[in-house]
Amino acid sequence: MRALPSLGILGATVSLAFATGPAAAREPVLEADAAVLQQAREIAGVVVESRTMRPIAGAQVVIDGTSNGTVTDVSGRFRLGNVPAGEFSLRVVMIGYSTVVQTVSAGATDVRIELSESAIALDEVIVTGTVGGQQRRAIGNSVSTVNVVDALEQSAARDVSSLLNGRAPGVTISQGSGRIGSGPTIQVRGRSTMSLDSEPIIYIDGVRMYNDVNSGPPAGGLAAQGARSASRLGDINPDDIESIEVIKGPAAATIYGTEAANGVIQIITKKGASGAARWTGRIEQGAVTFRNAADRIPTNFFLNEAGEVEGWNGVRQEEERGTPIYTTGHHQAYNLSVAGGQNLLRYYVSGTLNDTEGVEPNNYERRFSGHVNLDIAASEKLDISTSLHVVRSNTHLGTDVGISPLFTMLFGSPAFFPTSRGFYAMPPEVPQTLHDNIQDINRYTGGITFNHRPASWYSQRLVVGIDYTADDSRALERFAPPEMAPFTAAVGGPTAAFGRIAQALRNSTIFTGDFAGTFTFDLSPSINSATSFGAQFVRKDLRASTLGGTIFPAPGVETVSATAIKLDPTQTVLVNTTLGVYGQQQFGWNDRLFLTGALRIDNNSAFGEDFDFVVYPKVSASWVVSEEPFWNVGFVDALKLRAAYGQSGQQPDAFAALRTLTSAPRGNGTSGVTPQSFGNPDLKPERGTEIELGFETALFNRLSLDFTYFNKRTKDAIIERETAPSGGFPGNQFVNVGEISNRGVELAAVLQALTRDNLAIEIGGNIATNDDKVEDLGELPFLADGGLQRHAVGYPIGGFWARRVVSADRDPNTHAVSNILCDGGPGNDPVPCPQAPQVYLGRVTPSLTGAVFANITIVNRVTLHGLVDFQDGHKRYNVADWGRCGAVIPVCEAIYRPEKYSTLYLAGISPVALSNAVEGAFIQDASFAKLREISATWRIPEQLLGRVGMSAASLTLAGRNLATWTSYGGLDPESRNPGAGGVDQAVTPQLTQFVATLNFSF
């Protein structure tokens, strides 16, 4: 008997196949005569967990060979209509549970299917780019899957990146700013490029989506400082997501070709189900706080008029005067969805309102998102699925890095700034009132998928979609009232009090076309073959216009057209197209040994004119050893070995290969052009080659392990090299001269520590390492990466390099330091700091990441959840400390109470060190562990719900970012300036959230 693949990725899969003889078991029955149709009946029942009898939601029920299907509701119940008379074999497959086959008859309405927990789910269907996906048992590379429904209930996460954090080994989330509306960067298996984007590519229901991670207002005023921190991944509503799959590295991503070297994230949204309409809702109410702000923001020190050391803390001062800088923000969200359908049509419709206030008045977000999925059975051989996601948001990002309340506190002192209550340049109400970074988003992501089965041995799929984002971002400094005007003028000049604005209008469009076909044959009773082929078309059209002006005529006027002095407008258009074709052949032996080979050929419009196409190969193997007849290891319930080799690429920037000119007005007022970019006609993509080895196993029916070792090498790495002035084109040229290596291990484990009827305890976690290194830069020994970071041969990508104090003498009475010497470099003695070279001090990307979690279920009603994630082996440049210890204003404690600090640190902040750019003391260990999530969920008894017409409901109390353990000297080791690598200067730390959530269905 052969069942169709699951309609979903997570949740149970229930397949029905006619059990009327051998022939019927081999091929689905596609037609029924009128007499049988007249006898159509229903099948209904419930899917439960065998130990606790807890209902299992999300079970997909489908009759083999047809589009007649349904999904179990939150009570685990399902109902199928229009079922012909006869007996059926029900196959139930659920991630984390053993497969169950059960025989039922048409007309049965009390079917009960019990699933037992299993440590690994080899029958889970994974989206791989081929038609219908593949079962996990057949895949030779690592794929991480996140059950979003469960994760959202546990975590109260507000976006996709928060759901991924700590749940997928090898996926590093760098949070950056904690401001409402900000977004993190994502890296899969570390960093493998020096000059190109290191973000994975993202698909939602097969449609490529735009994922800018530094979105926000343009530069043009104080308000814009630090505001480019939004991520377009935050536009996707987690309530509409069923699962997320992370495909890691070239060995897994070959079929996606160019741009897939950094991994692929697949977002699969919820689908409808046959049957009566099922309504589900979600209500959130919560609080957002800056936890322990007065203790975390350092106290500044100064000498009062009596020459005594006195402390000043801006947070405490403002609280005592009744004007607190930070308040408790309010979060609220409302979601309502309906799913259902009959016969030929299934639907899922959802709408969500989010309204979140930050801890400052100029930081808040309001967002509406709507989602519609329709599944149409056009015929017995053709299914059509449509997906539409709509987002409308208004975000006020506040201000980081520059003149913000946090900045003015970190560098404030009553001795230096008596007129602004001790705050640097201006009191906090000035930037909170006048400075605003606004982003309005209108986004539409839509796609249509045709699944066609013209024959039992051939199926094909076509996906066509578009992702369109309209972005209106404004950096605004309002017209200052008289009481605030002197402060703005002191910082921005005499006209600053009249305000200014910089505005960016962006339209980003990505078109996706994806065709795939698969031939399946049984070459013998034990060997089957699947031959797949396909073509993919991705076109990115990015358009932006920037304009601005200064001096508003009056308060309340905030448009560019109203300004007295207009800034020169700019306009850019970037169009990039990728066209690729691939072929893949897979052989399976007895459904336990699988060999796969694939080849992809790509061309991209960013390649040089002398480079036509690139070829990416892939080979993988998967062997379910535990299902072999010779296997007789009792405590090993399942064991799968896997290996993969593959290549994928990273394209250059859109115009990196082209020689370009730019406009330049002539002296006589006529238009002209001037050289802009030299170009490189030989430019080709970066090519990543990866070998991956691993296994997945289940032990003692309690413990699951998933282990992977990867070794990746990127050749033809692109760097920017300065062009010769004699060539006539200034600036830099992109060239392929670099080589990078990266290797590491990933391990995920889940232990069912206790499995009793009234108490269940699950403990798990994951850990991952990555060790990236620059292997070659052509003739260059190193390449600057801005500030104190550089790419150096033999060292990690973008590592920190600075002068570092290694010895000094200290007066035991005055604590004055002298005879300061710095590191002379590898193999050299210490030298005076003015003659010292910059030495390697650490890496930017964590070399070790992971998480541990625990779930405790009590009497099947109460579930307690906690998750701690950690990052280790990396550094941050604490610019705030550098400025506070004398580079900007001397307010740090070490200056006034040196007895509390080490000799080397005092030497590192001494005038001698600061005047000679000795900054090693501020390159600080950013390792941390954070209590990221903690929650308690109560499933409300059904007898209480019947009175209000609900079928199921639960109440969850959750907290996020509750504690941090670190030796980092700044506010938060996760803080990072937008687009500035490992630099931290006055960035808002991760805010603490408490959320109460009511989930219900009826």
C-alpha positions, 0 to 999 in steps of 0.5 A: 500500500502506498500513501501520498506524502503528507500535506504538511511538514509537522503534525500527524499524517493520516493516510487512507488507502483502499484495502480491496486487494493487491492491485488496489494497494499498489495504485490509488483508486481515482474513480468510483461508479455512481452506485459507490458514490451514492453510498458515500459515508463519513469517517470520524475519530480522534488521534491521541497520545497513547501514554497520557491520552492527550489529543494531538492537534494538526493531524492531517487526514487524506484519502490516498490518491485523492485531494479529500483530506482534513486536519485534526483540530486542537481536540485531536478530532477529524472528520472525512466526508464523501467516503465510499463504502469499504474498509480502509487502512489508516496510516498515522505518522507523527513527528516524534511518534511511531507509525501506526497502521489501523483498519477502519470501515466507512461510516465509522465515527468513533475511530480512536488512534493512539500514537506512542512516542518515538525519539526520531521520525524517519518518515517525516516529509522535508521540503527539499525543492523536489516535487512532494519533498522527501522523507527524512530517511532518504536525506543524506544531509542535516535539516533542522525542523522547528514546530512553530505551533508548539514553540510559539505557545512556549516562547511568546516569541514576537517574530521568526528569528525569536522562534529559531533562537536556540532551536536549531543547532548551528543557527546563530541569531545576533540580536543587535538592538532590543528596541521594538521593531529591530531585527537580528542577523542570522548566520547558518554555520558561521561566516563564509564570506568576507564582503558579501551578505552572510544571511541565508535565503528564505522561502515562504510557501515556495516563494523567495522573500526579500530579507533586508537585515539593515532596513530603516531610515537613511542617514541625514540627521541625528535621529537616523543614528543607529536606526537601520536595525529593522529586518524584513523577516520580522514582517512574517506573522508567527501565528500563520506558520506551521513549521520552519525548516533550516537547510544548512550549507552547500551539501544540502543547498545545491539544488537552490544554487547561487546564493544558497551557500549560506543556507536556506530557510523554508517557512511553511504556513498553515493550510485548511482542512475539509469539514466544518469551519473551525475557528481559532483565536489568540489574545496576548496582553503583556508588558515590556521593561528595561530590566534593572536599568539603574543597576545595568547602566553604569554609574558615572563618577566625577570630582565635586567642588570639594574634590571628593569622588561622587557618583551620578546615575541618570536613571535614578536621578530621573526616577527621583524627580518624577520624570523616569527615562524608561517606563513599562511598555504595553504589548497586545496582540489579537489573532483570529483564524478560520480553517475548513472546506468541502470536497474541492476547496479547503481554506485557511484565513487569518488576521492579526493585530499587533500593538507594542509599546517600547520603554521610550515614547518614540519606540513603538510598533503597530502592525496588521497582517493577514494570510489566506491559503486556498487549496483547490482540487481542480481534478483528480490529477491536479491540485492548485494551492494559493498563498497570500500574505499581507502586512501593513506596519507602522514602526517608530524605531527610536534612537540608538548609538547616537544622541539618545537618552542611553548615550547621554547617560553613558557619557554624562556628568554634572561636572561637565554638563550642569545645564542639562541635568548632567546628561551629555549635551541634552536631557533625555526628553529632548531626543525622546520628543524631537528625534523619530525614526519612522518606517511604514511598510506595505508588503504583499507576498503571494504565490500559486502552486500547481501540483499535477499527477498525469500518471502514477509514475510522474508528478510535476509542480509549478510555483509562481510568486511575487514578494513586493515590499513598499518601504517609506522610512523617515529620519525626522528631527522635529521643530524644537520648542523654545525650551529645547532649542538651545540643546539642539543648537549646541549639538547640530548648529544654529539651524538644528532647532528648526528641524530636518528630515531624510526620507527613503522610498524603497520598492523591493520586488522578487519574482519567483518561478520554479518548475520541478518534475519527478519520475518514480519507478520500481526497478525491482521489488527491492530497488526504486528510482526517483528521477527529478529535474527542474528550473528556477527563475528568481528576479530581484528588482530593488528601487530606492529614492532618497530625499531630504531637507532642513529647516521646517517653517513651524512646529508640526510641519514634517514633510520634505517639501516644506523644508527651506533647504532641499538636499540633493535627491538620489535614485538607485535601481538594482535588477538581478536575475538568476536562472538555474536548471538541475537534475537529480537521481535517487536510488532506494534499496528496501526503503533503508539505503538511499543514494542521491546525485544532483547537478545544478547549472546557474547563470546570474546577471551579476556574473562578469561578461566573460563568465557564462554559467556555473555548475554545482554538483551534489552526492549524498547517501543515507542508510537506516542501519537499524532496519537491516535484518542483521541489526540486533542491538536492543537498546538502539531503537533507530539508527540512520547514518548519512553523508553528503558532498555538495557545492553552492554559490554566493553571487556578487553584488548586482553591478560589481562586474560592470564598469559604470559611470555616474552623473557629474554636472559641468562647470557651465551648468550642463550635464556630464558623467564621471567614472564610478566603478572599474568593474571586472568582466571576469568576476564569478560567484564565490563557490562553497564546497562542503563535506558533511557526515552525521547520524541520527539515533534513538536509544532506549526509546527515551533519548534521541541524538542528531550529530553532524560534522561539516567541513566547508571551503569557499573558493573564489571569495570576493574582496574589494581591491583598490584600483590603480589611479592610472586606470582612470576609475577611482575606488575599488574593484571586486576580484575573486582572490580569496579562500576561506575554510570553516568546519565544525560539529552540531549535536542535538539531543532530547531525553524523555527523562520521566514518562509517567501518567501524571508527570512527564519530564523532557530535557534537551538541548543542542550545541554547535561549533564553527571555526572559520579561517581566511586561507588566502587573499592573493598577494595581500597579507590582510584586508581591512574590514573597517575600524579594528576588524580585518581579514587576515590570512590564517585568522578568523574572518573579520577578527579584531586587531589592536594594540594591547598592553601586556605589562606595566608598573603600578604605584601601590599608593597612588595606583599610577601606572608607568613603564607601559609595554605593549604586545610586540607581535608573535615571537617578539618581546614587548615594546613601547606602545607607540611602536607596537603593532596591532595583534589579533585579539579575537573573533567576531562570530561565536565559535560555540553556540547552543541551548538547553531546555526542559518541559515538565507536564503535570497531569496532562494539564499544566506544562512548564517550559524553560530555555537557556541559550548561550554563545561563546568564543567571541569579542565585542568592541565596547566603544562605550567604555572606550569613550567613558574612560577618557576618549570622550569624557572621563567618567568611568569608575576606574579613573576615580577608584583605581584600587578596584581594577587590575594593573593591565586594565588601568594601563589600557585606559591610561592617557598614554594608551589612549593617545597611542590608539591602544584599544585592547582593553576595550575588545572584551569577551562577549560570551554569555548565557541567557535565560531566554524563555520561561513559561507555564501553560494550563490547558483548560478542562473541556467541561468548563469550555462547553459552557462558553461554546469552546472546544479547547483553550489554554492559558500561557504565562511567559517571560523572555530575556529574564537573566544574563550571565556574562563577563562582558563590561557593556550593558548586554553582550548581544548589543551591536551597532547596526551594520558595524560588525562587533561594535557596541556603542550605546545600543539598547539591550534586549528588553524583558517581556512578560506575556499572558496568552489565551489560545482558544478554538470553537 
